[in-house]
């Protein structure tokens, strides 16, 4: 067992901190979206967190701290390799999973409350899965002039797009409803061209056939392109699915409860469980710890 350790490296006081990597939105390890979690991050500043997130080179790295506002069970800060995020879905589920597995006990047995830069986010246990309450969504129409270059970069015909919206739920997404899951899976985007565009999410219904890698029926296929922030295609994206669900359910394009698959083109089998209840949309998924240990930070 590694005991307590403190080193001084480049002027920083470095110590052993509990660390894990959690696979989120996959029924078993290595089929979802990996998240790095530093569980006892007290004393780290933003520069140190950013440096470590850049080193892990995962889409997100989270740092769990003691809460600083009433009602929160813990606090989390979320970093991509390039910047800090106010909120993200798979880090929310993965951080909660890691906190509970570490022995965290919520104040209320029926719910868990996470503090992040966006505010307080509610979570709940759903059997073996966790789910978070989707943050409030802002929606605005998409102008054809701004849609055209994105469709060219995606190689997506305008006739195959049934609806489009700007969705903002922590970060802005240009969301496209395609005519089918097969259209979504067939996309061969020009990632270099997408670097000059916004974050782009594409969703299409499974009208026939089903994705591989699961036994339950999936109603939609999702892909998330984030070349603008250095991630060509995210394997499974909780914040995008939260925004898509609120939009599609409100517009009658989706039922109040469904399962979305994501990640097939990244050799993953992500599953996102959506439920609209009493005006709230909940986004759920399985979490599996793949790596446990300590990290010197």
SERO-4910 file (N, C-alpha, C, O; in steps of 0.05 Angstrom, whole numbers):
BEGIN
 pado doro    nc1    nc2    nc3   cac1   cac2   cac3    cc1    cc2    cc3    oc1    oc2    oc3
  Unk    A     17    -24      0      0      0      0     18     25      0     38     26     14
  Unk    A     10     45    -16     25     70    -17     16     87      6     -8     93      9
  Unk    A     35     95     23     28    112     45     28    141     38     34    148     15
  Unk    A     21    159     57     21    187     52     48    197     43     69    188     52
  Unk    A     48    215     24     73    224     12     70    253      4     50    261     -6
  Unk    A     91    269     10     92    296      1    119    302    -12    140    295      0
  Unk    A    118    313    -35    142    320    -50    140    349    -58    119    361    -59
  Unk    A    163    361    -64    163    388    -75    175    386   -103    198    381   -107
  Unk    A    158    392   -123    166    391   -151    160    418   -164    137    427   -163
  Unk    A    180    430   -175    176    456   -189    161    476   -172    145    491   -182
  Unk    A    167    476   -146    155    496   -129    128    488   -118    117    503   -101
  Unk    A    116    466   -127     90    457   -117     93    436    -95    111    419    -97
  Unk    A     76    437    -76     74    415    -56     57    393    -68     33    397    -73
  Unk    A     69    370    -72     56    348    -86     49    326    -65     66    320    -49
  Unk    A     26    314    -67     18    293    -48      2    272    -62     -9    277    -83
  Unk    A      0    249    -49    -17    227    -59    -46    235    -57    -55    244    -36
  Unk    A    -61    231    -78    -89    237    -78   -104    213    -90    -94    201   -109
  Unk    A   -127    206    -79   -142    183    -89   -152    189   -117   -162    211   -123
  Unk    A   -148    170   -135   -153    174   -164   -168    150   -175   -162    127   -167
  Unk    A   -186    155   -194   -198    133   -208   -205    142   -236   -207    166   -242
  Unk    A   -210    122   -253   -221    128   -280   -247    112   -283   -247     87   -279
  Unk    A   -268    126   -289   -295    114   -290   -304    114   -319   -302    134   -333
  Unk    A   -315     92   -327   -328     90   -354   -358     96   -350   -371     82   -335
  Unk    A   -367    116   -364   -395    126   -360   -412    121   -385   -402    123   -408
  Unk    A   -436    113   -381   -456    107   -402   -450     81   -416   -460     77   -438
  Unk    A   -434     64   -404   -430     37   -415   -437     16   -395   -432     20   -371
  Unk    A   -450     -5   -404   -459    -26   -385   -435    -42   -374   -437    -54   -353
  Unk    A   -412    -41   -388   -388    -53   -378   -365    -35   -386   -367    -19   -403
  Unk    A   -342    -39   -372   -319    -21   -376   -310    -22   -405   -311    -42   -418
  Unk    A   -301      1   -414   -288      5   -440   -308      7   -463   -300      6   -486
  Unk    A   -334      9   -457   -354     13   -478   -368     40   -477   -384     47   -494
  Unk    A   -361     56   -456   -374     82   -453   -354    105   -458   -338    104   -476
  Unk    A   -356    125   -440   -338    149   -443   -322    151   -417   -333    154   -396
  Unk    A   -295    149   -419   -279    149   -395   -276    177   -382   -276    198   -396
  Unk    A   -275    178   -356   -272    202   -340   -250    198   -320   -250    178   -305
  Unk    A   -231    216   -318   -211    216   -296   -223    232   -273   -233    254   -276
  Unk    A   -220    221   -249   -231    233   -224   -209    234   -203   -198    214   -195
  Unk    A   -203    259   -194   -186    262   -170   -205    268   -147   -219    288   -147
  Unk    A   -205    250   -127   -226    250   -107   -221    268    -83   -240    278    -71
  Unk    A   -197    274    -76   -191    291    -54   -174    314    -64   -150    315    -60
  Unk    A   -187    333    -78   -173    354    -93   -169    379    -77   -162    400    -88
  Unk    A   -175    379    -51   -172    403    -35   -143    414    -37   -124    398    -36
  Unk    A   -141    440    -40   -114    452    -41   -103    456    -69    -84    471    -73
  Unk    A   -116    443    -89   -107    447   -117   -119    473   -128   -142    479   -123
  Unk    A   -104    488   -143   -115    511   -156   -122    505   -185   -116    483   -195
  Unk    A   -134    524   -199   -144    519   -226   -121    512   -245   -124    496   -263
  Unk    A    -98    525   -241    -75    520   -258    -65    491   -256    -59    478   -275
  Unk    A    -65    481   -231    -56    454   -226    -76    434   -238    -69    413   -249
  Unk    A   -102    440   -234   -123    422   -245   -121    422   -276   -123    400   -288
  Unk    A   -118    445   -288   -116    446   -317    -92    431   -328    -94    417   -348
  Unk    A    -70    434   -314    -46    420   -322    -50    389   -321    -41    375   -340
  Unk    A    -63    380   -300    -67    351   -298    -88    341   -319    -84    320   -331
  Unk    A   -109    357   -324   -129    350   -344   -116    349   -372   -123    332   -389
  Unk    A    -97    367   -377    -83    367   -403    -66    341   -405    -63    330   -427
  Unk    A    -55    333   -382    -38    309   -382    -55    283   -387    -46    266   -402
  Unk    A    -78    281   -373    -94    257   -377   -104    254   -406   -106    232   -416
  Unk    A   -109    278   -418   -117    279   -446   -144    265   -452   -149    257   -474
  Unk    A   -160    261   -431   -187    252   -435   -205    275   -441   -197    298   -436
  Unk    A   -229    270   -451   -247    292   -457   -253    309   -433   -255    333   -435
  Unk    A   -255    296   -409   -258    311   -384   -244    298   -361   -242    273   -360
  Unk    A   -234    314   -343   -223    306   -317   -237    322   -296   -240    346   -298
  Unk    A   -247    308   -275   -261    322   -254   -245    321   -227   -230    302   -222
  Unk    A   -250    341   -211   -237    344   -185   -258    348   -164   -274    367   -165
  Unk    A   -259    329   -145   -280    330   -124   -270    344    -99   -248    337    -89
  Unk    A   -285    363    -90   -278    379    -67   -301    380    -47   -323    372    -53
  Unk    A   -296    391    -23   -317    396     -4   -335    418    -15   -326    436    -28
  Unk    A   -361    416     -9   -380    437    -19   -376    463     -5   -366    464     18
  Unk    A   -383    485    -19   -380    511     -7   -407    526     -6   -408    549      2
  Unk    A   -429    513    -14   -455    525    -13   -474    507      2   -471    482      2
  Unk    A   -494    518     16   -513    501     31   -528    482     12   -535    489    -10
  Unk    A   -533    458     22   -549    439      8   -534    420    -10   -545    400    -19
  Unk    A   -508    426    -16   -493    409    -34   -479    387    -18   -470    391      5
  Unk    A   -477    363    -29   -463    341    -16   -433    341    -22   -417    333     -6
  Unk    A   -426    351    -46   -398    353    -53   -396    374    -76   -417    381    -87
  Unk    A   -372    382    -82   -368    401   -104   -350    387   -125   -332    372   -118
  Unk    A   -355    394   -150   -338    383   -171   -330    405   -190   -346    423   -197
  Unk    A   -305    405   -199   -295    423   -220   -287    405   -244   -274    385   -240
  Unk    A   -295    414   -267   -293    397   -291   -275    411   -312   -279    434   -319
  Unk    A   -255    397   -322   -236    408   -341   -233    390   -365   -232    366   -363
  Unk    A   -233    403   -389   -224    389   -413   -193    393   -414   -182    407   -397
  Unk    A   -179    382   -434   -151    388   -436   -145    418   -441   -122    427   -437
  Unk    A   -165    433   -449   -161    461   -456   -173    481   -437   -163    504   -435
  Unk    A   -195    474   -423   -209    495   -408   -227    482   -387   -232    458   -387
  Unk    A   -236    499   -368   -256    490   -348   -284    493   -359   -290    512   -373
  Unk    A   -301    474   -352   -329    474   -360   -347    481   -336   -341    474   -313
  Unk    A   -369    495   -341   -388    500   -320   -405    475   -313   -413    472   -290
  Unk    A   -409    457   -333   -425    433   -329   -419    414   -351   -414    422   -374
  Unk    A   -420    388   -346   -419    368   -366   -432    343   -355   -431    338   -331
  Unk    A   -445    327   -373   -461    305   -364   -446    281   -354   -450    271   -332
  Unk    A   -428    270   -371   -414    246   -362   -396    250   -338   -392    232   -322
  Unk    A   -383    274   -335   -369    279   -310   -387    281   -285   -379    275   -263
  Unk    A   -412    290   -289   -431    292   -267   -437    264   -257   -436    259   -233
  Unk    A   -444    245   -275   -450    218   -266   -425    204   -256   -426    191   -235
  Unk    A   -402    206   -270   -378    193   -262   -367    202   -236   -357    186   -220
  Unk    A   -368    229   -231   -358    240   -206   -376    230   -182   -366    224   -161
  Unk    A   -402    230   -187   -420    221   -166   -415    191   -160   -414    183   -136
  Unk    A   -412    175   -181   -406    147   -177   -380    143   -160   -380    127   -141
  Unk    A   -360    158   -167   -334    156   -153   -337    165   -124   -326    153   -106
  Unk    A   -352    187   -120   -356    198    -93   -371    177    -75   -363    173    -52
  Unk    A   -392    165    -86   -407    145    -71   -389    121    -65   -390    110    -43
  Unk    A   -374    112    -85   -358     88    -82   -336     93    -61   -327     74    -48
  Unk    A   -327    118    -59   -307    125    -39   -318    126    -11   -303    128      8
  Unk    A   -345    125     -9   -357    126     18   -373    151     23   -382    155     46
  Unk    A   -377    167      2   -393    191      6   -422    185     13   -433    166      2
  Unk    A   -433    200     32   -460    196     41   -477    221     37   -470    242     49
  Unk    A   -497    220     20   -513    244     16   -530    252     40   -536    235     57
  Unk    A   -535    278     43   -552    287     65   -580    275     64   -591    269     85
  Unk    A   -590    272     40   -617    261     36   -614    234     22   -602    232      1
  Unk    A   -625    213     34   -622    187     23   -635    183     -4   -629    165    -19
  Unk    A   -654    201    -11   -668    198    -36   -656    213    -60   -664    210    -83
  Unk    A   -636    230    -54   -623    245    -75   -595    253    -68   -588    253    -44
  Unk    A   -580    261    -88   -553    271    -84   -551    298    -97   -563    302   -118
  Unk    A   -537    317    -85   -536    344    -96   -507    351   -101   -490    351    -83
  Unk    A   -501    357   -126   -474    364   -134   -472    394   -139   -489    406   -151
  Unk    A   -451    406   -128   -445    434   -134   -425    435   -156   -404    421   -156
  Unk    A   -431    451   -177   -411    456   -198   -414    486   -206   -429    500   -194
  Unk    A   -398    494   -226   -398    523   -233   -425    532   -243   -431    556   -242
  Unk    A   -441    513   -254   -468    520   -264   -488    525   -241   -508    538   -244
  Unk    A   -482    513   -218   -500    515   -195   -503    487   -182   -485    471   -183
  Unk    A   -527    482   -171   -532    456   -158   -547    438   -178   -566    446   -191
  Unk    A   -537    413   -180   -548    393   -198   -558    370   -182   -542    358   -166
  Unk    A   -583    362   -185   -594    339   -170   -588    313   -185   -589    312   -209
  Unk    A   -582    292   -169   -578    265   -180   -595    246   -163   -602    251   -141
  Unk    A   -600    222   -175   -614    201   -161   -603    174   -170   -593    172   -192
  Unk    A   -607    154   -153   -600    127   -160   -624    115   -175   -647    118   -167
  Unk    A   -618    100   -196   -639     85   -211   -630     56   -213   -620     48   -235
  Unk    A   -632     41   -192   -622     14   -191   -591     15   -193   -578     27   -176
  Unk    A   -580      2   -213   -551      2   -217   -541     27   -231   -517     30   -234
  Unk    A   -559     44   -240   -551     68   -255   -555     93   -237   -568     92   -217
  Unk    A   -542    114   -247   -546    141   -235   -559    158   -257   -556    153   -280
  Unk    A   -574    179   -248   -586    198   -267   -584    226   -255   -585    230   -231
  Unk    A   -580    246   -273   -579    273   -265   -603    288   -277   -612    282   -299
  Unk    A   -612    308   -262   -634    325   -272   -622    345   -292   -603    359   -286
  Unk    A   -633    346   -316   -623    363   -337   -625    392   -329   -646    401   -319
  Unk    A   -603    407   -332   -604    436   -326   -624    450   -344   -631    440   -365
  Unk    A   -633    474   -336   -651    489   -354   -639    494   -381   -615    498   -384
  Unk    A   -657    493   -401   -648    494   -429   -657    520   -442   -680    528   -439
  Unk    A   -639    533   -456   -646    556   -473   -646    547   -502   -627    533   -511
  Unk    A   -667    554   -517   -669    546   -545   -673    570   -563   -688    588   -556
  Unk    A   -659    571   -585   -663    592   -605   -663    580   -633   -650    559   -637
  Unk    A   -677    593   -652   -677    582   -679   -650    584   -692   -633    599   -684
  Unk    A   -647    567   -713   -622    567   -728   -628    580   -755   -647    573   -769
  Unk    A   -611    600   -763   -614    613   -788   -601    595   -810   -581    582   -805
  Unk    A   -613    594   -834   -603    578   -855   -575    585   -863   -559    568   -870
  Unk    A   -568    610   -860   -541    619   -867   -519    607   -849   -498    600   -858
  Unk    A   -526    603   -824   -507    590   -806   -508    560   -807   -489    546   -799
  Unk    A   -530    549   -817   -534    520   -819   -518    509   -843   -507    487   -841
  Unk    A   -518    523   -865   -506    513   -890   -477    504   -887   -471    482   -896
  Unk    A   -459    520   -875   -431    510   -873   -428    485   -855   -410    469   -860
  Unk    A   -445    483   -835   -444    459   -818   -452    434   -833   -440    413   -831
  Unk    A   -474    437   -849   -483    414   -865   -461    406   -886   -457    382   -890
  Unk    A   -448    425   -898   -426    419   -916   -404    404   -902   -393    384   -912
  Unk    A   -396    413   -878   -375    400   -863   -383    372   -855   -365    354   -853
  Unk    A   -408    367   -850   -418    341   -842   -422    323   -866   -423    298   -863
  Unk    A   -425    335   -890   -433    319   -913   -462    310   -911   -469    288   -920
  Unk    A   -478    327   -899   -506    320   -893   -525    336   -911   -523    361   -911
  Unk    A   -542    323   -926   -560    337   -944   -581    352   -928   -591    342   -908
  Unk    A   -589    376   -937   -609    392   -923   -635    377   -921   -650    380   -901
  Unk    A   -642    361   -942   -667    347   -942   -669    325   -920   -690    316   -913
  Unk    A   -645    317   -910   -645    296   -889   -647    307   -862   -648    292   -842
  Unk    A   -649    334   -859   -651    347   -833   -680    355   -828   -692    371   -843
  Unk    A   -693    343   -808   -721    347   -802   -725    372   -785   -746    385   -787
  Unk    A   -706    379   -769   -708    403   -751   -680    410   -741   -662    393   -740
  Unk    A   -677    435   -734   -652    445   -723   -657    466   -702   -676    482   -704
  Unk    A   -640    466   -681   -643    486   -660   -616    492   -648   -598    475   -647
  Unk    A   -613    516   -637   -590    522   -619   -599    514   -591   -620    523   -582
  Unk    A   -584    497   -578   -590    488   -551   -568    496   -532   -544    491   -538
  Unk    A   -575    510   -511   -554    518   -491   -562    508   -464   -581    516   -452
  Unk    A   -546    488   -454   -550    477   -428   -523    473   -415   -513    451   -411
  Unk    A   -510    496   -408   -483    495   -398   -463    502   -420   -444    517   -414
  Unk    A   -468    493   -444   -452    501   -467   -469    499   -492   -488    483   -492
  Unk    A   -464    515   -512   -482    516   -536   -477    493   -555   -454    486   -561
  Unk    A   -498    481   -565   -497    460   -585   -515    469   -609   -538    478   -605
  Unk    A   -505    465   -633   -523    466   -657   -533    438   -660   -519    420   -668
  Unk    A   -559    434   -655   -571    407   -655   -587    402   -680   -603    419   -689
  Unk    A   -583    379   -692   -596    372   -717   -612    346   -713   -600    326   -703
  Unk    A   -637    345   -720   -653    321   -721   -653    310   -749   -664    322   -767
  Unk    A   -639    287   -753   -637    275   -779   -660    256   -783   -675    249   -765
  Unk    A   -663    247   -808   -686    230   -815   -684    202   -805   -705    188   -803
  Unk    A   -660    192   -798   -657    165   -789   -631    161   -774   -612    176   -778
  Unk    A   -630    139   -758   -605    132   -745   -584    125   -765   -560    130   -761
  Unk    A   -592    112   -787   -573    104   -808   -560    129   -821   -536    128   -827
  Unk    A   -575    150   -824   -563    175   -834   -542    186   -815   -521    195   -824
  Unk    A   -548    184   -789   -529    194   -769   -503    177   -769   -481    188   -769
  Unk    A   -506    151   -770   -483    134   -770   -466    136   -795   -442    131   -794
  Unk    A   -478    143   -817   -464    145   -843   -447    171   -846   -432    173   -865
  Unk    A   -450    190   -828   -437    215   -831   -406    212   -831   -395    197   -814
  Unk    A   -393    225   -849   -363    226   -851   -355    255   -850   -349    266   -871
  Unk    A   -354    267   -827   -350    296   -825   -322    305   -832   -303    290   -829
  Unk    A   -320    329   -842   -294    342   -846   -287    357   -820   -297    379   -815
  Unk    A   -271    344   -803   -266    355   -777   -250    382   -778   -253    399   -761
  Unk    A   -234    384   -799   -219    409   -802   -238    432   -806   -235    454   -795
  Unk    A   -258    428   -823   -278    448   -828   -295    454   -803   -304    477   -799
  Unk    A   -300    433   -787   -317    437   -763   -302    452   -742   -315    462   -723
  Unk    A   -276    455   -743   -261    470   -723   -270    499   -722   -268    512   -701
  Unk    A   -280    510   -744   -289    538   -745   -318    541   -738   -329    563   -739
  Unk    A   -332    518   -732   -360    519   -726   -365    515   -696   -346    513   -681
  Unk    A   -390    513   -688   -397    509   -660   -395    479   -654   -389    463   -672
  Unk    A   -402    472   -630   -407    444   -623   -432    434   -638   -452    448   -639
  Unk    A   -430    410   -649   -452    401   -666   -462    374   -656   -446    355   -653
  Unk    A   -488    371   -650   -500    346   -643   -520    337   -663   -537    353   -672
  Unk    A   -519    312   -671   -537    301   -691   -551    277   -679   -538    259   -667
  Unk    A   -577    276   -682   -593    254   -672   -613    244   -693   -624    261   -708
  Unk    A   -617    218   -695   -637    207   -714   -651    183   -702   -639    168   -687
  Unk    A   -676    178   -709   -691    156   -698   -684    129   -711   -677    128   -735
  Unk    A   -685    108   -695   -683     81   -705   -710     72   -715   -727     63   -700
  Unk    A   -714     75   -741   -740     67   -753   -739     37   -760   -760     24   -761
  Unk    A   -716     27   -766   -712     -2   -771   -684    -10   -763   -665      7   -763
  Unk    A   -681    -35   -755   -655    -44   -745   -649    -33   -717   -665    -19   -706
  Unk    A   -627    -41   -706   -619    -33   -679   -588    -33   -678   -575    -48   -692
  Unk    A   -577    -17   -660   -548    -17   -656   -538    -42   -643   -553    -56   -630
  Unk    A   -513    -48   -648   -500    -71   -635   -492    -63   -606   -489    -40   -599
  Unk    A   -489    -84   -590   -477    -79   -563   -497    -76   -541   -489    -67   -519
  Unk    A   -522    -84   -544   -541    -81   -522   -566    -97   -527   -572   -103   -550
  Unk    A   -581   -104   -506   -605   -120   -509   -630   -103   -510   -650   -111   -522
  Unk    A   -629    -79   -498   -653    -62   -497   -657    -48   -523   -638    -43   -538
  Unk    A   -682    -41   -529   -688    -26   -554   -680      3   -551   -686     16   -531
  Unk    A   -666     14   -572   -659     42   -572   -677     56   -592   -682     47   -614
  Unk    A   -686     80   -584   -703     96   -602   -687    115   -619   -697    123   -641
  Unk    A   -663    123   -610   -647    144   -625   -618    137   -626   -608    123   -608
  Unk    A   -604    147   -646   -575    146   -648   -565    175   -647   -576    192   -660
  Unk    A   -544    179   -632   -533    206   -627   -503    206   -634   -489    187   -629
  Unk    A   -494    228   -646   -466    233   -649   -460    262   -642   -476    280   -646
  Unk    A   -436    267   -630   -429    293   -620   -402    301   -631   -382    287   -627
  Unk    A   -401    323   -646   -376    332   -658   -367    358   -645   -382    378   -645
  Unk    A   -343    357   -633   -333    380   -618   -305    388   -627   -288    394   -611
  Unk    A   -301    388   -653   -275    396   -664   -268    424   -656   -244    431   -653
  Unk    A   -288    441   -651   -282    469   -643   -268    471   -617   -254    491   -612
  Unk    A   -269    450   -600   -255    450   -574   -235    428   -573   -226    420   -551
  Unk    A   -227    417   -596   -206    397   -597   -214    368   -594   -197    351   -592
  Unk    A   -240    362   -595   -250    335   -593   -266    329   -618   -288    339   -621
  Unk    A   -254    313   -636   -268    308   -662   -295    296   -658   -315    306   -668
  Unk    A   -297    274   -642   -323    262   -637   -322    251   -609   -306    234   -602
  Unk    A   -341    260   -592   -343    251   -565   -357    224   -564   -377    221   -578
  Unk    A   -347    204   -549   -360    178   -549   -389    178   -540   -406    168   -554
  Unk    A   -394    189   -516   -422    191   -506   -424    217   -490   -407    222   -473
  Unk    A   -445    232   -495   -445    260   -485   -471    266   -469   -492    268   -481
  Unk    A   -468    267   -443   -491    271   -426   -504    298   -429   -529    299   -430
  Unk    A   -489    320   -430   -501    346   -432   -516    350   -459   -537    362   -459
  Unk    A   -505    339   -481   -519    341   -506   -545    325   -505   -566    335   -514
  Unk    A   -544    301   -495   -568    284   -493   -589    298   -475   -613    296   -480
  Unk    A   -580    311   -454   -599    326   -437   -613    348   -452   -638    351   -450
  Unk    A   -598    363   -468   -610    384   -484   -627    374   -506   -649    384   -510
  Unk    A   -618    353   -520   -634    341   -541   -661    331   -530   -682    335   -543
  Unk    A   -660    317   -507   -685    306   -496   -705    328   -490   -729    325   -496
  Unk    A   -696    349   -478   -715    371   -471   -728    383   -496   -751    389   -497
  Unk    A   -711    386   -517   -721    397   -542   -740    378   -556   -763    385   -563
  Unk    A   -732    353   -560   -748    334   -575   -774    326   -561   -794    323   -574
  Unk    A   -773    323   -535   -797    316   -520   -817    339   -522   -841    335   -526
  Unk    A   -807    363   -518   -825    387   -518   -838    391   -545   -861    400   -547
  Unk    A   -823    384   -567   -834    388   -594   -849    363   -604   -859    364   -627
  Unk    A   -851    342   -588   -866    318   -597   -850    300   -616   -862    283   -628
  Unk    A   -824    304   -618   -807    287   -635   -798    262   -620   -788    243   -633
  Unk    A   -801    261   -594   -792    238   -578   -813    232   -556   -826    251   -546
  Unk    A   -815    207   -548   -833    200   -525   -820    210   -499   -797    217   -498
  Unk    A   -836    210   -477   -825    220   -452   -805    202   -439   -791    209   -420
  Unk    A   -802    178   -450   -782    159   -439   -770    144   -463   -784    132   -479
  Unk    A   -743    144   -465   -730    130   -487   -701    124   -480   -690    135   -461
  Unk    A   -689    107   -497   -661    101   -494   -647    110   -520   -656    104   -542
  Unk    A   -625    125   -517   -609    133   -540   -582    118   -540   -570    114   -519
  Unk    A   -573    110   -563   -547     97   -566   -528    118   -578   -536    135   -594
  Unk    A   -502    116   -570   -482    134   -580   -455    121   -578   -450    106   -559
  Unk    A   -438    127   -597   -410    118   -595   -402     96   -614   -379     87   -614
  Unk    A   -421     86   -631   -415     63   -648   -392     69   -667   -375     51   -672
  Unk    A   -390     93   -677   -368    100   -696   -342    103   -681   -321    106   -694
  Unk    A   -343    103   -655   -318    104   -638   -313     77   -625   -298     75   -606
  Unk    A   -326     56   -635   -324     29   -624   -333     28   -595   -321     14   -579
  Unk    A   -354     43   -589   -366     42   -562   -395     33   -564   -405     31   -586
  Unk    A   -407     28   -542   -435     20   -541   -449     35   -519   -460     23   -501
  Unk    A   -448     62   -521   -460     79   -501   -491     77   -501   -503     75   -522
  Unk    A   -502     78   -477   -531     78   -474   -539    100   -454   -529    102   -432
  Unk    A   -557    118   -464   -566    141   -448   -596    137   -443   -611    134   -462
  Unk    A   -605    137   -418   -632    132   -410   -646    158   -403   -638    172   -384
  Unk    A   -666    165   -418   -681    190   -415   -708    185   -403   -723    167   -411
  Unk    A   -716    202   -384   -743    201   -373   -752    229   -366   -738    244   -352
  Unk    A   -776    237   -376   -788    262   -369   -810    256   -349   -828    241   -353
  Unk    A   -807    269   -326   -826    264   -303   -833    291   -290   -815    305   -280
  Unk    A   -858    297   -289   -868    321   -275   -853    347   -284   -845    364   -268
  Unk    A   -849    348   -310   -836    372   -321   -805    372   -319   -793    392   -328
  Unk    A   -793    351   -309   -764    349   -307   -754    326   -324   -766    305   -326
  Unk    A   -732    331   -338   -720    311   -354   -695    300   -339   -678    315   -330
  Unk    A   -694    273   -337   -672    260   -323   -656    244   -343   -667    231   -361
  Unk    A   -630    245   -340   -611    232   -359   -595    212   -343   -580    219   -325
  Unk    A   -598    186   -350   -585    165   -334   -566    148   -350   -566    148   -375
  Unk    A   -548    135   -336   -529    116   -348   -514    100   -328   -513    108   -304
  Unk    A   -503     78   -337   -487     61   -320   -459     73   -316   -449     88   -334
  Unk    A   -446     67   -294   -419     76   -289   -403     52   -278   -412     37   -261
  Unk    A   -379     48   -289   -362     26   -281   -334     37   -276   -322     50   -293
  Unk    A   -323     32   -252   -296     40   -246   -276     21   -259   -277     -3   -255
  Unk    A   -258     32   -276   -239     16   -291   -211     17   -280   -195     -1   -283
  Unk    A   -205     39   -266   -178     44   -255   -181     55   -226   -196     74   -222
  Unk    A   -166     44   -207   -165     54   -180   -136     57   -171   -120     41   -177
  Unk    A   -131     79   -156   -104     82   -146   -100    109   -134   -119    121   -124
  Unk    A    -76    119   -135    -69    146   -126    -53    160   -148    -41    148   -165
  Unk    A    -54    187   -146    -38    203   -165    -24    224   -148    -34    234   -128
  Unk    A      0    231   -157     16    252   -144      9    279   -156     15    285   -179
  Unk    A     -4    295   -139    -12    322   -148     -8    341   -125    -14    365   -128
***
